[in-house]
Amino acid sequence: MNNVKNVYFVQVDVSSGKNSKVVYLPYTSGVIIANAFKNPVVKESYNFKDFIFIRKNIEEVISEMENPAVVGFSNYCWNTEYHLALASEIKKAFPECITVFGGHNIPQDTSFLEENPQVDCLCFGEGEVTFGNLLEALASGSITDVANIAYRDKSGFVLNEKKSICKTDYASPYLDGWFDDFSEKYPDYEFNTILETSRGCPNSCAYCDWGPLKEKTRFFPLEKVLAEIEWIATHKIGFVWGADANFGIGKNDLEIADALVAAKEKYGYPERVRINYSKGNSERVREIVRRFNRKGIDREGATISLQSLSPVVLENIGRKNMSFEKFKEHFSVYHEEKLQVYSELILGLPGETYDSFVDGICKLFEMGQHFIFEVYHCIVLPNSQLGQKDYIEKHGIKTSRTEIVRFHCTADAYYIPEKTNIITETNTMPCEMWQKSSLFTALTQAMHACGLLRCFAIYAFNELGISYRSFYEGLMQYVENGNAPFFETLYNTVKSSFESLSKGENPRFFVPFVGNLVWDHYEYMFLHISGSFDKFYDEIMPYLCSVITDKNILSQLTAYQKSIIRKPNESESECITEYNFHDYFSSIYIGKYLPLEKGNFKTVFKDSNTVTNWEEFGKRVVWYGKMGSKSYKDDVEVIS
């Protein structure tokens, strides 16, 4: 036993650290270690010491390590810089220790080794088998025959043969007890975790590092998945992120969804789940969302992701979307059943222009997606098609290497900035247009998705034939002409942040009266406006008058719009109008337009879950609510 060597595994998330009390269990590290130590040679030759997953001061981490022989690192864009810094200090303190890096952020060649002398070995592809084989080979003294690795020796850099590994019977870190003592070891923390029921994705989107694999989806044994859900629930894990690329594609997925619901009913956990749903199998996905919705377990609802609505872009990235009418039908069904549904777009994809991108956002509104839409700046992942040299040159891709800012977290004294490369220019979108597209995004998310001007824009579109693009670009011009001093300050702060982002700087947005959290651009605008509600509408009213010239309609529409928005300490509000605005907008939300009814209407708005302070408002309405209908009062009665 004297020759037994110590092994550690590192998987640090960017949001964990000194001020964070909620962290993810290191699932990836866990599944690799669980499988590696199934190997009898590994079990006999090594002693697994610990998972390193909390973002501590590096000196503290080193002081807690006991003569490590091998340290594995699971890398993605949110932890690679910390991992490299830690590996450097490990090599100083323990020169004989072998550092092994793997994960999505590692290119499939020897370049990472060449650039980082503190890294001794790379693992490619799925690490469960490879890391175990590597440990076994290291115990015997030679790693020359281990597939799917790269390393340096006296002659230079060596890239071993690559072999496909497509297993479904991996050991489980949950069921094999690797995390059983975490509550005792880390009593000050609450845990989130990952649930993986399948691997692989049949799609080949150029921006995704799963795409080049073009793998058929592999489903894990149902009994294993159900047992893992039981473990998660009995260990009181609050939040579960579904790692599947296309949940809902498998025939067992309804049963898995039912198991999550049953676990919450029985144990109270998990409290929430976040799922990546299949782009097809719409009926099965909808039924899963229904079941989750009934028990309040789904955090964001169904996914109807488009990434782009430009045919040129879709061809460039190898993606196909449904037709406009099919998207509209889906949104209508979800909204009619009061099921939450969100959409995603990616800014910076090759072939996109300012016009096509802005038109894409506005087409979302025309389809009926007036609530939750996210726009992500396109990250260049090293193992994606989009990250390859020839693709970059073909599309004139230029990037900004910038710090990753995690929203809804506090700044951390032990923070080592993580960096990623985002596209800020292509052949078809100059940097200035990328900045303008980003600004239009933030504006429409605050004004439309969060609901501040949603009713005005919908009325103008349906009754006056004013496009959503004209409405919101007109607002931008109005603000830039100096007509709204309060809002202009917020607007220009966000505008300048995108200029900074294109130069590699990523400013953080705080709203002091809401707490010490970092907010997204649109959240920053929405929260500040919510704190100065009347000032904002007073400033914007001249613009609204220029759009909706009927003063009678506008005054009553304003009363409705202002009354329905949620506010701290306001459990009820009402307005009296000559028009039934509520039924009018409700019909539009479900894709069934009804003409505006005239008469005498008293509309009473009640908040069934009134928040009592700004901090709770920020968390429950803006953060947890993810924009959408959460910004509106939810119990509305129209009395005629």
C-alpha positions as CSV (number, residue, x, y, z in Angstrom):
1,M,0.0,0.0,0.0
2,N,3.0,2.3,0.3
3,N,3.1,2.7,-3.4
4,V,-0.5,3.9,-3.7
5,K,-0.6,7.4,-5.2
6,N,-3.1,10.2,-4.6
7,V,-5.5,11.4,-7.3
8,Y,-7.5,14.6,-7.3
9,F,-10.1,15.9,-9.8
10,V,-10.8,19.6,-10.5
11,Q,-14.1,21.0,-11.9
12,V,-14.5,24.6,-10.6
13,D,-17.5,26.7,-11.7
14,V,-17.2,30.4,-12.3
15,S,-20.1,31.2,-10.0
16,S,-18.8,29.3,-6.9
17,G,-16.5,31.1,-4.5
18,K,-16.1,33.1,-1.4
19,N,-19.5,34.8,-1.5
20,S,-21.5,32.0,-3.1
21,K,-23.4,29.5,-0.9
22,V,-25.0,27.6,-3.8
23,V,-22.8,25.4,-6.0
24,Y,-23.1,22.6,-8.5
25,L,-22.0,19.1,-7.6
26,P,-19.0,18.2,-9.8
27,Y,-21.0,15.8,-11.9
28,T,-18.5,15.5,-14.8
29,S,-15.6,14.9,-12.4
30,G,-17.8,12.4,-10.5
31,V,-18.7,10.3,-13.5
32,I,-15.1,10.1,-14.7
33,I,-13.8,9.1,-11.3
34,A,-16.7,6.7,-10.7
35,N,-15.8,4.9,-13.9
36,A,-12.0,5.1,-13.6
37,F,-12.1,3.4,-10.1
38,K,-14.2,0.5,-11.5
39,N,-10.8,-0.5,-13.0
40,P,-9.2,-3.0,-10.5
41,V,-5.7,-1.8,-11.4
42,V,-6.7,1.8,-10.7
43,K,-8.4,0.9,-7.5
44,E,-5.3,-0.9,-6.3
45,S,-2.8,1.7,-7.4
46,Y,-4.5,4.9,-6.5
47,N,-6.2,6.7,-3.6
48,F,-8.8,9.2,-4.6
49,K,-8.4,12.2,-2.3
50,D,-11.0,14.8,-3.2
51,F,-13.0,16.8,-5.7
52,I,-11.9,20.4,-6.0
53,F,-15.0,22.3,-7.2
54,I,-15.4,25.4,-5.1
55,R,-13.5,28.5,-6.4
56,K,-11.2,29.1,-3.4
57,N,-8.1,31.1,-3.2
58,I,-5.5,29.0,-5.0
59,E,-3.0,29.1,-2.1
60,E,-5.7,27.6,0.1
61,V,-6.3,24.8,-2.4
62,I,-2.6,23.9,-2.6
63,S,-2.3,23.9,1.2
64,E,-5.1,21.3,1.5
65,M,-3.6,18.9,-1.1
66,E,-1.6,15.8,0.0
67,N,1.2,14.9,-2.3
68,P,-0.9,14.6,-5.5
69,A,0.5,12.2,-8.1
70,V,-2.2,12.9,-10.8
71,V,-4.7,15.8,-10.9
72,G,-7.4,15.8,-13.6
73,F,-9.2,18.9,-14.8
74,S,-12.6,19.1,-16.5
75,N,-12.6,22.3,-18.6
76,Y,-15.0,24.5,-20.3
77,C,-15.0,28.3,-21.0
78,W,-16.2,29.1,-17.4
79,N,-13.3,27.5,-15.6
80,T,-10.2,27.0,-17.8
81,E,-8.3,30.1,-16.6
82,Y,-8.7,29.2,-13.0
83,H,-7.6,25.6,-13.8
84,L,-4.5,26.8,-15.6
85,A,-3.6,29.0,-12.7
86,L,-4.1,26.2,-10.3
87,A,-2.1,23.7,-12.4
88,S,0.8,26.2,-12.4
89,E,0.9,26.3,-8.7
90,I,0.5,22.5,-8.4
91,K,3.6,22.1,-10.6
92,K,5.5,24.5,-8.4
93,A,4.5,22.8,-5.2
94,F,4.5,19.2,-6.5
95,P,6.9,19.0,-9.5
96,E,6.4,15.3,-10.0
97,C,2.6,15.6,-10.2
98,I,1.0,14.9,-13.6
99,T,-1.7,17.3,-14.7
100,V,-4.3,16.0,-17.1
101,F,-6.7,18.4,-18.9
102,G,-9.8,17.3,-20.8
103,G,-13.3,18.7,-21.7
104,H,-15.0,20.8,-24.3
105,N,-12.5,23.7,-24.1
106,I,-9.5,21.6,-25.2
107,P,-8.7,21.6,-29.0
108,Q,-8.3,18.2,-30.6
109,D,-4.6,18.5,-31.2
110,T,-1.4,19.3,-29.2
111,S,-1.8,23.1,-29.3
112,F,-3.0,23.3,-25.8
113,L,0.0,21.5,-24.5
114,E,2.3,23.7,-26.6
115,E,0.8,26.9,-25.1
116,N,0.6,25.7,-21.5
117,P,3.7,24.1,-20.0
118,Q,1.9,23.4,-16.7
119,V,-0.2,20.8,-18.5
120,D,1.3,17.4,-19.0
121,C,-1.4,15.4,-20.8
122,L,-4.7,15.9,-22.6
123,C,-7.7,13.6,-22.8
124,F,-10.0,13.9,-25.8
125,G,-13.7,12.9,-26.1
126,E,-15.6,11.2,-23.4
127,G,-13.2,10.9,-20.4
128,E,-14.8,8.0,-18.4
129,V,-12.8,5.3,-20.2
130,T,-9.8,7.3,-21.3
131,F,-8.9,8.7,-17.9
132,G,-9.2,5.2,-16.3
133,N,-6.9,3.8,-19.0
134,L,-4.5,6.6,-18.5
135,L,-4.3,6.0,-14.8
136,E,-3.7,2.3,-15.4
137,A,-1.0,3.0,-17.9
138,L,0.7,5.5,-15.6
139,A,0.8,2.8,-12.9
140,S,2.6,0.5,-15.3
141,G,5.0,3.2,-16.5
142,S,4.1,3.7,-20.2
143,I,1.2,5.7,-21.8
144,T,2.3,5.2,-25.4
145,D,-0.6,2.8,-26.2
146,V,-3.4,4.8,-24.5
147,A,-5.9,6.0,-27.1
148,N,-7.4,9.5,-27.1
149,I,-4.6,11.3,-25.4
150,A,-1.8,13.7,-26.2
151,Y,1.3,14.4,-24.1
152,R,4.8,15.7,-24.2
153,D,8.0,13.5,-24.0
154,K,11.7,14.2,-24.6
155,S,11.1,14.2,-28.4
156,G,8.3,16.7,-28.3
157,F,4.5,16.5,-28.4
158,V,2.8,13.2,-29.1
159,L,-0.8,12.7,-30.3
160,N,-2.0,9.1,-29.8
161,E,-4.6,7.3,-31.9
162,K,-8.2,8.5,-31.5
163,K,-10.9,5.9,-31.0
164,S,-14.7,6.4,-30.7
165,I,-16.2,5.6,-27.3
166,C,-20.0,5.3,-27.3
167,K,-21.1,3.6,-24.1
168,T,-24.4,3.9,-22.3
169,D,-23.6,1.8,-19.2
170,Y,-21.3,4.3,-17.4
171,A,-21.1,4.1,-13.6
172,S,-23.0,6.7,-11.6
173,P,-21.3,9.0,-9.1
174,Y,-24.6,9.4,-7.3
175,L,-25.4,5.7,-7.0
176,D,-21.9,4.7,-6.2
177,G,-21.7,7.0,-3.3
178,W,-19.1,9.5,-4.5
179,F,-21.2,12.5,-3.3
180,D,-22.8,10.9,-0.3
181,D,-20.8,12.8,2.3
182,F,-20.9,16.3,0.6
183,S,-23.6,17.7,3.0
184,E,-21.4,16.9,6.0
185,K,-18.2,18.0,4.4
186,Y,-19.7,21.3,3.1
187,P,-22.5,22.2,5.6
188,D,-22.5,25.9,4.6
189,Y,-23.5,25.1,1.0
190,E,-26.6,24.2,-0.9
191,F,-26.2,22.1,-4.0
192,N,-27.5,22.1,-7.6
193,T,-26.6,19.3,-9.9
194,I,-26.7,17.7,-13.4
195,L,-29.0,15.0,-14.6
196,E,-27.9,13.2,-17.8
197,T,-30.3,10.7,-19.4
198,S,-28.7,10.6,-22.9
199,R,-25.7,11.6,-24.9
200,G,-25.2,12.8,-28.4
201,C,-27.0,15.1,-30.8
202,P,-28.0,14.2,-34.4
203,N,-27.8,17.9,-35.4
204,S,-24.7,19.6,-36.8
205,C,-25.0,23.3,-36.0
206,A,-21.8,25.0,-36.9
207,Y,-21.6,27.0,-33.6
208,C,-21.9,24.0,-31.3
209,D,-19.1,21.7,-30.4
210,W,-21.5,18.7,-30.4
211,G,-22.2,19.4,-34.0
212,P,-19.0,17.9,-35.6
213,L,-19.7,14.6,-33.9
214,K,-23.0,14.1,-35.6
215,E,-23.8,11.4,-33.1
216,K,-26.9,9.4,-32.9
217,T,-28.4,9.9,-29.5
218,R,-27.6,7.3,-26.9
219,F,-30.0,6.7,-24.1
220,F,-28.9,5.7,-20.6
221,P,-30.7,2.8,-18.8
222,L,-34.0,4.0,-17.5
223,E,-33.6,2.2,-14.1
224,K,-30.3,4.1,-13.6
225,V,-31.9,7.4,-14.4
226,L,-34.8,6.8,-12.1
227,A,-32.5,5.8,-9.3
228,E,-30.4,8.9,-9.8
229,I,-33.6,11.1,-9.5
230,E,-34.3,9.3,-6.2
231,W,-30.8,10.1,-5.0
232,I,-31.1,13.7,-6.0
233,A,-34.4,14.1,-4.2
234,T,-33.4,12.3,-1.0
235,H,-30.2,14.4,-0.8
236,K,-32.3,17.6,-1.1
237,I,-30.8,19.0,-4.3
238,G,-32.7,22.1,-5.1
239,F,-32.0,22.7,-8.8
240,V,-31.4,20.2,-11.6
241,W,-30.0,21.1,-15.0
242,G,-30.8,18.6,-17.7
243,A,-27.6,17.8,-19.7
244,D,-29.5,16.2,-22.6
245,A,-29.3,18.1,-25.9
246,N,-32.9,17.0,-26.9
247,F,-35.0,15.9,-23.9
248,G,-38.3,14.7,-25.2
249,I,-36.8,12.8,-28.1
250,G,-36.7,9.5,-26.2
251,K,-39.6,7.2,-25.6
252,N,-38.8,7.0,-21.8
253,D,-38.7,10.8,-21.4
254,L,-42.3,11.1,-20.2
255,E,-41.6,8.5,-17.5
256,I,-38.5,10.4,-16.5
257,A,-40.4,13.6,-16.3
258,D,-43.1,11.9,-14.1
259,A,-40.3,10.6,-11.8
260,L,-39.0,14.2,-11.3
261,V,-42.6,15.4,-10.5
262,A,-43.2,12.4,-8.1
263,A,-39.9,13.1,-6.4
264,K,-40.9,16.7,-5.7
265,E,-44.3,15.7,-4.4
266,K,-42.7,13.1,-2.1
267,Y,-39.6,14.8,-0.9
268,G,-40.0,18.5,-1.9
269,Y,-36.9,18.1,-4.2
270,P,-35.8,19.0,-6.8
271,E,-37.5,22.3,-6.5
272,R,-36.8,23.4,-10.1
273,V,-35.4,21.8,-13.3
274,R,-34.0,23.4,-16.4
275,I,-34.4,21.2,-19.5
276,N,-33.0,21.5,-23.1
277,Y,-36.0,20.2,-25.0
278,S,-36.0,18.5,-28.4
279,K,-36.6,20.6,-31.5
280,G,-39.0,17.9,-32.8
281,N,-41.4,15.6,-30.9
282,S,-43.5,18.7,-30.2
283,E,-46.5,16.7,-28.7
284,R,-44.3,14.8,-26.2
285,V,-42.4,18.0,-25.2
286,R,-45.6,19.8,-24.7
287,E,-46.9,17.1,-22.5
288,I,-43.7,17.1,-20.4
289,V,-44.1,20.9,-20.0
290,R,-47.7,20.5,-19.0
291,R,-46.8,18.0,-16.3
292,F,-43.9,20.1,-15.0
293,N,-46.1,23.2,-15.1
294,R,-48.9,21.6,-13.0
295,K,-46.4,21.1,-10.2
296,G,-44.4,24.3,-10.7
297,I,-41.1,22.4,-11.2
298,D,-40.0,23.8,-14.6
299,R,-37.9,26.9,-14.4
300,E,-38.3,28.3,-17.9
301,G,-40.8,26.1,-19.8
302,A,-40.5,24.8,-23.3
303,T,-37.8,25.8,-25.6
304,I,-38.6,27.0,-29.1
305,S,-35.1,28.1,-30.2
306,L,-34.5,29.6,-33.6
307,Q,-30.9,31.0,-33.3
308,S,-31.6,33.0,-36.5
309,L,-34.5,33.7,-38.8
310,S,-32.3,34.5,-41.8
311,P,-32.3,31.8,-44.5
312,V,-28.7,32.8,-45.4
313,V,-27.5,32.3,-41.8
314,L,-29.4,29.0,-41.4
315,E,-27.6,27.6,-44.4
316,N,-24.2,28.8,-43.2
317,I,-24.6,27.1,-39.8
318,G,-26.2,23.9,-41.1
319,R,-29.6,24.4,-39.4
320,K,-33.2,24.1,-40.4
321,N,-36.1,25.9,-38.8
322,M,-39.9,25.3,-38.9
323,S,-42.0,27.6,-41.0
324,F,-43.3,31.0,-39.7
325,E,-46.8,29.5,-39.5
326,K,-45.6,26.5,-37.6
327,F,-43.7,28.6,-35.1
328,K,-46.8,30.8,-34.7
329,E,-49.0,27.7,-34.0
330,H,-46.7,26.4,-31.3
331,F,-46.6,29.8,-29.5
332,S,-50.3,30.0,-29.7
333,V,-50.9,26.6,-28.2
334,Y,-48.4,27.1,-25.3
335,H,-49.8,30.5,-24.5
336,E,-53.4,29.4,-24.7
337,E,-52.6,26.6,-22.1
338,K,-50.8,29.2,-20.0
339,L,-47.5,27.2,-20.4
340,Q,-44.3,29.1,-20.4
341,V,-42.2,29.0,-23.6
342,Y,-39.0,30.8,-24.3
343,S,-36.9,31.4,-27.5
344,E,-33.3,31.9,-28.2
345,L,-31.4,33.8,-30.9
346,I,-27.6,34.1,-31.4
347,L,-26.0,37.4,-32.4
348,G,-22.9,37.3,-34.6
349,L,-23.6,34.2,-36.8
350,P,-22.1,34.3,-40.3
351,G,-24.3,35.8,-42.9
352,E,-26.4,37.9,-40.4
353,T,-26.8,41.6,-41.0
354,Y,-28.2,44.3,-38.7
355,D,-31.4,44.3,-40.8
356,S,-31.8,40.5,-40.8
357,F,-31.2,40.3,-37.1
358,V,-33.5,43.1,-36.0
359,D,-36.2,41.8,-38.4
360,G,-35.7,38.4,-36.7
361,I,-36.5,39.8,-33.3
362,C,-39.6,41.5,-34.6
363,K,-40.7,38.4,-36.4
364,L,-40.6,36.7,-33.1
365,F,-43.2,39.2,-31.9
366,E,-45.3,38.6,-35.0
367,M,-45.2,34.9,-34.3
368,G,-46.6,35.5,-30.9
369,Q,-43.5,35.4,-28.7
370,H,-44.1,38.5,-26.7
371,F,-42.6,37.2,-23.5
372,I,-39.3,35.3,-23.0
373,F,-36.6,35.5,-25.6
374,E,-32.8,35.3,-25.0
375,V,-30.1,36.6,-27.3
376,Y,-26.7,35.2,-26.8
377,H,-23.5,36.7,-28.2
378,C,-21.9,34.0,-30.4
379,I,-19.0,32.3,-28.6
380,V,-16.4,30.7,-30.7
381,L,-15.9,27.2,-29.3
382,P,-12.6,25.6,-30.2
383,N,-14.1,22.3,-31.3
384,S,-17.0,23.7,-33.3
385,Q,-17.0,24.0,-37.1
386,L,-17.3,27.8,-36.5
387,G,-14.0,27.7,-34.6
388,Q,-12.0,26.2,-37.5
389,K,-9.5,28.4,-39.4
390,D,-11.0,28.0,-42.8
391,Y,-14.5,28.7,-41.6
392,I,-13.3,31.8,-39.8
393,E,-11.5,33.1,-42.9
394,K,-14.4,32.4,-45.2
395,H,-16.8,34.4,-43.2
396,G,-14.5,37.2,-42.0
397,I,-15.0,36.4,-38.4
398,K,-13.4,38.7,-35.9
399,T,-13.7,38.2,-32.2
400,S,-13.2,40.0,-28.9
401,R,-11.6,38.0,-26.0
402,T,-13.5,39.2,-23.1
403,E,-14.2,38.3,-19.5
404,I,-17.3,36.1,-18.8
405,V,-19.6,37.9,-16.4
406,R,-22.1,35.6,-14.6
407,F,-25.4,37.4,-13.9
408,H,-27.2,37.3,-10.6
409,C,-23.9,36.6,-8.8
410,T,-21.8,38.9,-6.5
411,A,-18.2,39.9,-7.3
412,D,-15.8,37.5,-5.7
413,A,-12.6,38.5,-3.9
414,Y,-11.0,35.2,-5.1
415,Y,-12.0,35.7,-8.7
416,I,-9.7,34.7,-11.5
417,P,-11.4,36.1,-14.7
418,E,-12.5,33.5,-17.2
419,K,-12.3,34.6,-20.8
420,T,-14.1,33.6,-24.0
421,N,-14.0,34.7,-27.6
422,I,-17.2,36.3,-28.9
423,I,-17.9,37.3,-32.5
424,T,-18.1,41.0,-32.9
425,E,-17.7,41.3,-36.6
426,T,-18.2,39.2,-39.8
427,N,-18.2,39.8,-43.6
428,T,-21.9,40.9,-43.3
429,M,-22.0,42.6,-40.0
430,P,-19.4,45.3,-39.2
431,C,-18.6,45.9,-35.5
432,E,-20.7,49.1,-35.3
433,M,-23.7,47.1,-36.5
434,W,-23.0,44.4,-34.0
435,Q,-23.1,47.0,-31.3
436,K,-26.3,48.5,-32.6
437,S,-27.9,45.0,-32.9
438,S,-26.9,44.4,-29.2
439,L,-28.5,47.7,-28.2
440,F,-31.7,46.9,-30.1
441,T,-31.8,43.6,-28.3
442,A,-31.4,45.0,-24.8
443,L,-34.0,47.7,-25.6
444,T,-36.7,45.2,-26.8
445,Q,-36.0,42.8,-24.0
446,A,-36.6,45.6,-21.5
447,M,-39.5,47.3,-23.2
448,H,-41.3,44.3,-24.9
449,A,-40.3,41.1,-23.1
450,C,-40.4,42.7,-19.6
451,G,-43.6,44.5,-20.7
452,L,-43.0,48.2,-20.2
453,L,-44.1,49.2,-23.6
454,R,-45.5,45.9,-24.9
455,C,-49.1,46.9,-25.1
456,F,-48.3,50.1,-27.0
457,A,-46.2,48.2,-29.5
458,I,-48.8,45.5,-30.0
459,Y,-51.7,48.0,-30.5
460,A,-49.6,50.0,-33.0
461,F,-48.8,46.9,-35.0
462,N,-52.3,45.4,-35.1
463,E,-54.4,48.6,-35.4
464,L,-52.2,51.2,-37.0
465,G,-50.0,48.9,-39.2
466,I,-46.8,50.2,-37.5
467,S,-44.2,47.5,-37.5
468,Y,-42.4,46.4,-34.3
469,R,-39.1,47.5,-35.9
470,S,-40.4,50.9,-36.7
471,F,-41.9,51.3,-33.2
472,Y,-38.7,50.4,-31.4
473,E,-36.2,52.0,-33.8
474,G,-38.3,55.1,-33.5
475,L,-38.0,54.9,-29.7
476,M,-34.2,54.6,-30.1
477,Q,-34.1,57.7,-32.2
478,Y,-36.3,59.6,-29.8
479,V,-34.0,58.8,-26.9
480,E,-30.9,59.6,-28.9
481,N,-32.3,63.0,-29.8
482,G,-32.2,63.9,-26.1
483,N,-35.9,63.8,-25.4
484,A,-35.8,61.6,-22.3
485,P,-32.9,62.5,-19.9
486,F,-33.6,59.9,-17.2
487,F,-34.0,57.0,-19.7
488,E,-31.2,58.4,-21.9
489,T,-28.7,57.9,-19.1
490,L,-29.6,54.2,-18.8
491,Y,-29.7,53.8,-22.6
492,N,-26.3,55.4,-23.1
493,T,-24.7,53.3,-20.2
494,V,-25.9,50.1,-22.0
495,K,-24.8,51.5,-25.4
496,S,-21.3,52.2,-24.2
497,S,-21.1,48.8,-22.6
498,F,-21.4,47.1,-26.0
499,E,-18.7,49.4,-27.3
500,S,-16.5,48.3,-24.4
501,L,-17.4,44.7,-25.0
502,S,-16.2,44.8,-28.6
503,K,-12.8,46.0,-27.2
504,G,-12.5,43.2,-24.7
505,E,-14.0,44.9,-21.6
506,N,-17.2,43.6,-20.0
507,P,-18.7,46.1,-17.5
508,R,-20.9,44.8,-14.7
509,F,-24.3,46.3,-14.1
510,F,-25.5,46.9,-10.5
511,V,-28.8,48.3,-9.2
512,P,-28.0,49.5,-5.7
513,F,-31.5,49.6,-4.3
514,V,-32.1,46.0,-5.5
515,G,-29.0,44.4,-3.9
516,N,-25.4,43.6,-4.7
517,L,-26.0,41.3,-7.7
518,V,-24.8,41.6,-11.3
519,W,-27.7,42.2,-13.7
520,D,-28.0,41.7,-17.5
521,H,-28.3,44.9,-19.7
522,Y,-32.1,44.7,-20.1
523,E,-32.6,43.8,-16.4
524,Y,-30.5,46.9,-15.4
525,M,-32.8,49.1,-17.5
526,F,-36.0,47.5,-16.4
527,L,-35.2,47.6,-12.7
528,H,-34.1,51.3,-12.8
529,I,-37.3,52.2,-14.7
530,S,-39.4,50.3,-12.2
531,G,-37.9,52.4,-9.5
532,S,-38.8,55.6,-11.3
533,F,-42.0,54.4,-13.0
534,D,-43.8,57.7,-13.5
535,K,-40.7,59.6,-14.6
536,F,-40.1,57.1,-17.4
537,Y,-43.6,57.2,-18.8
538,D,-43.7,61.0,-18.5
539,E,-40.5,61.2,-20.6
540,I,-41.7,58.7,-23.2
541,M,-45.3,60.0,-23.6
542,P,-44.5,62.5,-26.4
543,Y,-43.0,59.7,-28.5
544,L,-46.1,57.5,-27.8
545,C,-48.3,60.5,-28.8
546,S,-46.5,60.6,-32.2
547,V,-47.2,56.9,-32.8
548,I,-50.8,56.6,-31.4
549,T,-52.3,59.9,-32.3
550,D,-55.8,59.2,-30.9
551,K,-55.4,60.9,-27.5
552,N,-58.4,59.1,-26.0
553,I,-57.1,55.7,-26.9
554,L,-53.6,56.5,-25.8
555,S,-54.6,57.8,-22.3
556,Q,-56.7,54.7,-21.6
557,L,-54.1,52.4,-23.0
558,T,-51.5,54.0,-20.8
559,A,-53.7,53.5,-17.8
560,Y,-54.0,49.8,-18.6
561,Q,-50.3,49.4,-19.4
562,K,-49.2,51.1,-16.1
563,S,-51.8,49.2,-14.0
564,I,-50.9,45.7,-15.1
565,I,-47.2,45.9,-14.4
566,R,-46.1,44.4,-11.1
567,K,-44.6,46.6,-8.4
568,P,-43.3,46.0,-4.9
569,N,-45.9,46.4,-2.2
570,E,-48.8,46.7,-4.8
571,S,-51.2,43.8,-4.4
572,E,-54.0,45.4,-6.4
573,S,-54.6,48.1,-8.9
574,E,-57.5,49.1,-11.3
575,C,-58.4,51.2,-14.3
576,I,-61.6,52.3,-15.9
577,T,-61.7,52.4,-19.7
578,E,-64.0,52.6,-22.6
579,Y,-62.2,49.7,-24.2
580,N,-61.7,46.0,-23.1
581,F,-58.0,46.1,-23.4
582,H,-57.4,43.0,-21.4
583,D,-59.4,40.6,-23.5
584,Y,-58.0,42.3,-26.6
585,F,-54.4,41.6,-25.6
586,S,-55.1,38.2,-24.1
587,S,-56.6,37.1,-27.5
588,I,-53.5,38.3,-29.4
589,Y,-51.2,36.4,-27.0
590,I,-52.9,33.1,-28.0
591,G,-52.9,34.0,-31.7
592,K,-56.6,34.6,-31.9
593,Y,-57.1,38.3,-32.7
594,L,-60.4,39.9,-31.5
595,P,-61.3,43.5,-32.4
596,L,-61.1,45.9,-29.5
597,E,-64.4,46.0,-27.8
598,K,-65.9,49.3,-26.8
599,G,-68.1,49.9,-23.8
600,N,-67.6,50.7,-20.1
601,F,-65.0,48.4,-18.4
602,K,-63.5,48.3,-15.0
603,T,-60.4,46.1,-14.9
604,V,-59.1,44.9,-11.6
605,F,-55.5,43.7,-11.4
606,K,-54.4,41.6,-8.5
607,D,-50.9,40.2,-7.7
608,S,-51.4,36.7,-6.2
609,N,-47.8,36.7,-4.8
610,T,-47.0,40.3,-3.9
611,V,-43.3,41.1,-3.3
612,T,-42.7,43.4,-0.4
613,N,-39.2,44.8,-1.2
614,W,-37.0,45.6,-4.1
615,E,-34.5,42.8,-3.5
616,E,-37.3,40.2,-3.6
617,F,-38.7,42.0,-6.7
618,G,-35.4,41.7,-8.5
619,K,-35.0,38.0,-7.6
620,R,-38.6,36.7,-8.1
621,V,-39.8,38.9,-10.9
622,V,-36.8,39.7,-13.0
623,W,-34.3,36.9,-12.2
624,Y,-36.5,33.9,-11.4
625,G,-39.4,35.2,-13.6
626,K,-37.1,35.5,-16.6
627,M,-39.1,38.4,-18.0
628,G,-42.2,37.1,-19.6
629,S,-45.6,37.2,-17.9
630,K,-44.0,37.4,-14.4
631,S,-43.7,41.2,-14.9
632,Y,-47.5,41.5,-15.1
633,K,-50.1,41.0,-12.4
634,D,-51.5,37.5,-12.8
635,D,-55.1,37.7,-11.5
636,V,-57.1,40.1,-13.7
637,E,-60.9,40.6,-13.7
638,V,-62.8,42.6,-16.3
639,I,-66.1,44.0,-15.1
640,S,-68.4,45.5,-17.8
